[in-house]
Amino acid sequence: MEALIRRAEELAERYGIFYYEIRITRVTASHLTMQNGQLEELAMNTEMGIGVRAFNGAWGFSSANDMGRAEKAIETAMKIAKLSKGDSKIHLGDPIRDRAEIRPKKSFLDVDVEDKLALVKKIDSLLRGRGVSNRSVYYGDGLKEQLYFNSLGSEIQTVVPRLRLSFSVTARENGEMQSYWKSFGGTAGWELVEEIDLNHWTAFVKEKAISLLHAQSPPSGEFPVIMDPELTGVFIHEALGHAVEADSVKNGDSILAGKLGERIAVEGLTVVDDPTLPGKFGSYVYDDEGIKAKRVEIIKNGVLMNYLTDRETSALLGLEPNGHGRAQGYSHQPLVRMGNTYVEPGDWSFEEMVEEVKNGLYMIGDKGGEVDTANGTFTFGAKEGYIVENGEIKAQVRDVALSGRILDILRNIRAIGDDLRVEFPGYCGKGQWVPVDDGGPHVLTRALVGGLR
């Protein structure tokens, strides 16, 4: 490694590169997928590679999955940077030397693959039942070991475990189909699996899918809407989080460009992205640019306080980098990405919130959607919903969607619950996939409601 560092210094001098950074990553992972009792995937892999970025007013990038080609990757990145010379700038900062490891209670590397397969088979068996036409189980784990060093003299070693388990069912009756699912995940080990009440959650998923077959269609129009913690999380991630990623701001693709210091939401709303939360799926210690992860208050009491930044966007916008430069792997360049994004709790109980609604809906879960951060509009589907009349939860509704303008929803918030949950792990796509988590408490706002097509 010392020889590689010296060689990088020599090449930087030859090509006139004043900043470069190198990531050497090894990931040891296993993936198991079962569909209707049939094992569709059982893979155990170890992958190692190097990713190199060099800066000369513009970035040059090269990677290799063979460490025998490490010097070539370094030289190629520097050649590209020299040829691509631009007028951008980056934040440099002080060198950091550190070793940081997130230690699980029970490493999944010590668990035999037979036990992982037994887990998947058990869940598949529990998902069987009358009315269930399709069932799916996924288990995945990965230990990421990374060595980062740059031309400033930083040398950072990180070790981060991640595990995710999800399962779903589709229920069918009289030509109708409805699905429901549940996911668990975190920067944790096998202990995460051992703490799950599988009997409860498999029964829950089946019951929900079957009950949705008999649910009614939702009303259409503008209504008071209570979002559950999962839907609050996906809304704040998709609608707000992507709009405050500083590359969107820099590129003119965000309605929040130029709005730092402005009130954009009700006074009681505080929104945070915090990759330092213990055990969450989107947690990490350092980002892929060697910046320490930190808690960032995006909105504080309704005022837009911060964007999420990397080295380049922080320099261009005159801000401090806050550790949100993340890459899918060694063969990808870091982009501005979220970690764990959530709404901080207020002081309303769920029961008080329901009592406030005379004619509205209670919407639960995330069923996907789309956001236009440039125009500030969104549409999200919910897993299920319920009519709320005169402070009481009534009939279940299915295929229900929530839509509107991002800033209108933030300004229309009437109540923020006291029941914070950040436990909805997933992968966020933005040209690359990275692990994230999100959540919040129940939130009462006003939005357009309609059916999903």
N, C-alpha and C positions, 0 to 999 in steps of 0.2 A: 504493500500500500504506500509506503514511503517513496518507493521508486516511481509509482504512478503519480503521486503528488508533485514530485520534482519534474517529471516529464510534462505535466500540465503547465507548470510554471515556465518551462523552456518554450513550449509551443505558444503560450500566451504572449511571451516576449517576441517571438518570431513573427506572429501575425498581428501584433499591436492590439491585443485584447486586454482591456483593463478590468473586466469582471467575467468570471465564469463560475459555474457550480456543477457539481457532479453528484449523482445519486447512484449508489450501488444497492440493489434491492434483492432480497430472497424471500419468496413466499412459499410456505408449505401449506397445502390446502387439500380438503376433501369435499366432494359434492355427491349427494345421493338424491335421486328423484324416483318416486314411485307413482304410477298412475293405475288406478283400479287394480291394485294388487300385483302389477307387473313392474319389475325394476327396470327403469328406462335409462338410468345413469348411475354408475358407481365409479367415481374417478378419484384418484389420489395422486397429486402432482407436487413437485417442487420445481419452481422456476426461479432463475437468477439472471440478472442482467444489469446493464449500466445505461443511464441516461445523462446526457451532457448538454448544458446550455451555455452559450457564450454571448456576451452583449457588446455591441459596438454602435450604439444608437438604434440598433434593431437586433433581434434575437437570431442566433443560429442554434439549431438543435440536431442532435444525432443520438442514436441508441444502438445497442447490440445485445443479443442474448447469449453471447459467448465472450467470457472475460478475456480470452486470447485476442479479441478485437477491441479491447478497451482503449488502447492508445489511438487506434484508428478512429474510433468514435469521437475522442477528444479533439483530434486534429480536424475531423470533418466539421464538427460544430463550429470551430474557430474559423475555418475557411468560409463557411456560410455566413457567419457574422461579419467577417471582413468584406465579403462581396455585397452583403445586404445593408451596408452602412446607412443608418438613418439618423433622425434627429430626436428620437424619444429619449427618455431618461429613466433612471431607476433609483430607488432608495437603497443605500448601502448599509449603513449602521456599523456596529462594533462586532468583532468576531466572537463567536460563542463556542465553547468546548463543553460538551455535556454528554452524559449517557442516561437515557430515560427509558424505563420499561414499565408497561402496564402488566402487572402480574395477576393472573387468574388464580382462583382458589384451587382449581383442579384443571390442569392443562388437557385440552382435547387431543393433544398429540400423544398423551398417555392412555387414551381410550382406544381399545381395539376396534377395527372397522366392523367386526362382527357385532359389537355392541351398538354401533351407530346404525347398522342395518336392522338390528332388532328393534331399535327405537322407531325407525321409519315403518317397519312392518306392524308394530303395535298400534301406531297412530292410524295406519290404513285400516286395520281391523276395527278400531273404535269408530271410524267414520262410516262403516257399513250400516245400513239400516233401510227400513221400508221407505220408499219414496226417493232414495238417493240414487241418482243415475250415473253420477261421475264423482270420483274423489281423487285428490292429488295431495302428495306430501313432498316437501323439499327440505333437505338439511344441508347446510354448508358451513364450513369453518376454514379459517386461514390465519396463519401466524406470519406477520410481515416484519421482517428484520431489515433495517435500512441504515446505511452509512452515508452521511451527507458531508461534503466538504466544499468550500468555495475559496476564491482568490483572496478573500479578506482574512483567511486563517481560521474560519469556523470548521470544527470537526464535531459532528453530532451523530450519535448512535441511538436509534430508537427500536423498540420491540413492542408491537401492538397485536394482541389477539382479537379476532372477531368471530362471532358465531351467529347464525341466523337459522330459525326454524319457522316454516309456514305450512299451513294446510288449508284446503278448501273443499267444498262439496257443491255439487249442482243437484238440485231437486227437480223432478219432472212429474207433471200430472196433467192429464187431459190436453196434451200438446203445449202446455206452459212450462217454462224453465226459469229457475231463479238460482243464483249462486250466493255464497257467503264464505268468508275466509278470515283467518286470524294469523298474525305474524308475531314472533318474538325474536329479539336479537340484542346484541350488545358487545362492548369490548370486554369480553368475559370468557370463561372457560366452560367446561362441562357442567359446572354447578348451575349455570343458567337453565339447562335442560332439566336437571334434577328438581328444580324449584317449581316447575310448571305442573299444575293440576290438569293432567291430560284428560282424565275422565270428564271433568267439568267443561273444558274448552271444546273438546270434540262434540259433546252433547249440545253445547251452546251453538256451535256453528251449524250443526244439523237442524236444530230447532228453528233457527233464524231462516235458513234457506227454505224449509218447508212452510213456515208461516207466511213468507213472502208470496208464495203461490196463491194465497187467499187474500192478500192485501189489495186495497183499492188504488186506483190511479190518483195522483196528486192534483190539487187544484192549481189553477194558473193565475198569476197576478203578483202584486207586491204585497208582502206580508211581514209581520214580525217573525223572526226566525231565531230559534235557539240552536246554536251549533254545539255538538258534543266535543270533548277534548280532541278527538281524532280529526274531526272536520275543521275545528279551529286551527289545528296544527298544519293541515294541508293547505288551508287558505293562507295562513301567514307565511308558509314556506313558498308556495307558488305565486301568490298574488303580490305579496310585499317583498319576500326574501330575494327573489330574482330581480326585482326592480331596484334593490339596494346593492346588488353586486356591482362593484365599481367599473368593471369593463363594460357593462350595459350603460352605465352613466356616461362613461368616457365616449362611447360610440353613439350617443344620442338615442339609445333605445329604451330609455326609462322616463316615465312621467315624473320621477323624483329628482331628475337632474337639476342642480342649482337650488334645491329646496332645503339644504342644511340650515338648521336653526328656525325653520318655519313650523307652525302648528299644522299637522296634516291629519290629526285624529282627535278623538275626545280626550279630555284632560286625564282621565284615569287609565289610559292605555300605555303600557310599557311592553316593548317587544325586545327580546334578547336573542343573540346567537352566542352560544357558549360551548366550544369544543372541549372545555376542561371538566364538564360534568362527569362524575365517576360512573363508569360502566355503560354509558349510552353508546348506541351504534355509530353515531357520528363523531365520537370523541377521538382526540389525538393530542399528543404533547407538543410536537413541532409540525408545522406545515411542510410542504415539499420545496419550500424556498429557504428553509432553515430559520424561520421566524417562530418564536414561541407562541403557542395558542393562547388566546385570552378571551375573557368574557367581554362582549361588545353590546352596549345598549344601543340598539338601532333607533327605537323610539322611546323617549322618556316622558311620561305624563303628556302624551299627545304630540310632542315636538320631535321632529326628525333630527337625530343627534349624530349619526355616523353612517357611513357606507362600509361595506365589507371590502377589504383591499388586499392587494398583493404588492410586491416591490415596485412594479411599474406604475400601476394606477395610483398608488399612494403618492409617488413622486409627481405625477402629472396633475393630481388634484390638490397637492399641497397638504396631504394628510400623513399620519403615521401609519405604517403597515401594521395590520392587526392579525396576521397569521391565517389568512384565508386563501392562500395559493395552494391548490390541491391538484394532484394528478392521479389518473386511474392506475397508472403503473409506471415502471421505469421507461417504457417506450412512448410515454405521453408527456407533453409539456404541461406544467402547472397552469391552471386557470383559476379565476376567482370563484370560490365555491362556498356554500354554507356548511356548517357542522351540525349543531343541534339548535334548532330555531323554535322559539316558543313565545307565547303570551304569558306575562307574569300574572299571578292570581290577584283578584280583587277581593271584595268582602261580601259578595252575594252568595247565598246558598242556592242550590239548584231548585229547591222547592219555592223559594221566594221569586226566582226568575219565572218559573212556570205560572205562578199566581199573577204575574204582570201581564200575561198574554191572554187577550180576550178572543182573538181569532187569528191563529198563526200556525206555525209548524215547529216541531222538534226534529232536527235532522242529525243522523248518526253515521259516522264513518266516511271513508274515502272510496269513491268508485271511479277516480280518474277525471280528467278534464283538460282544459286549455286556458292559457293566459296570454294576453298581448300586453307586455309591460310598456310598450311605446305608447299605446292608446289608452292603457289603464283599464282594460276590461277583462273579465274572466267568466268561465262557466265550469262548475264542478258538479259531478254526480255524487250522491250519497248512497251508502249501502241500503239505507232504509230511512223512513220518516214516520212521524206520527202527527195527526191533527191535534192541535191544542185549542180547546174552546172554554172560555170563561175560567181559565186557570186550571183546567183538568186535561190530562193526556188521554186522547180518545183513539180513533181508528188508525191502524197501521197503513202506510202508503208505500208504494214501490216505484222504482225507476224514476226517482225524483232528482231534480237538478236545481242548483242555486247559481244565480248569475247576477251581474251588475257591474258597476264601476268601482274599482278598488278604493278610491278615496271616499266615495259615498258610503261604502260599507264601514270604513274606519270612523267616519264622522257620525254615522247613525247608531253606533254602539250605545246601548242603554244600560247594560249591566255586564259585569265581569265576575265570574264565579270564583269561589275560594278553593276549588278542587283541582289544582294543577296536576297534570299527568304528561310526562314526556316519555312515551313508551310505544312509539309507532315507527319501528325501524324500516328502512327501505333504501333503495338506490336511486339517486337523482341523475337524470340524463341531461347533458349539456354538451353533446359531442363526445363526452366521456362519462362513464358511470363511476360515481363515488358514493360510499355509504353515508347516510344522513339519518337524523332522527328529528322529530318535531312533536309539537303538542301544545298544551295550554289548559285552561279551565273551560267550563261551559261559558259561552258568550251569547248575549242577546243583542241582535242587531235587526236591521230591516233590509230585505233584498227581494229580487225577483225570483219567483219559484215557478217551475214548470216540469213537464215530463221529459224523461230521456227518450231519445229515438234510437 
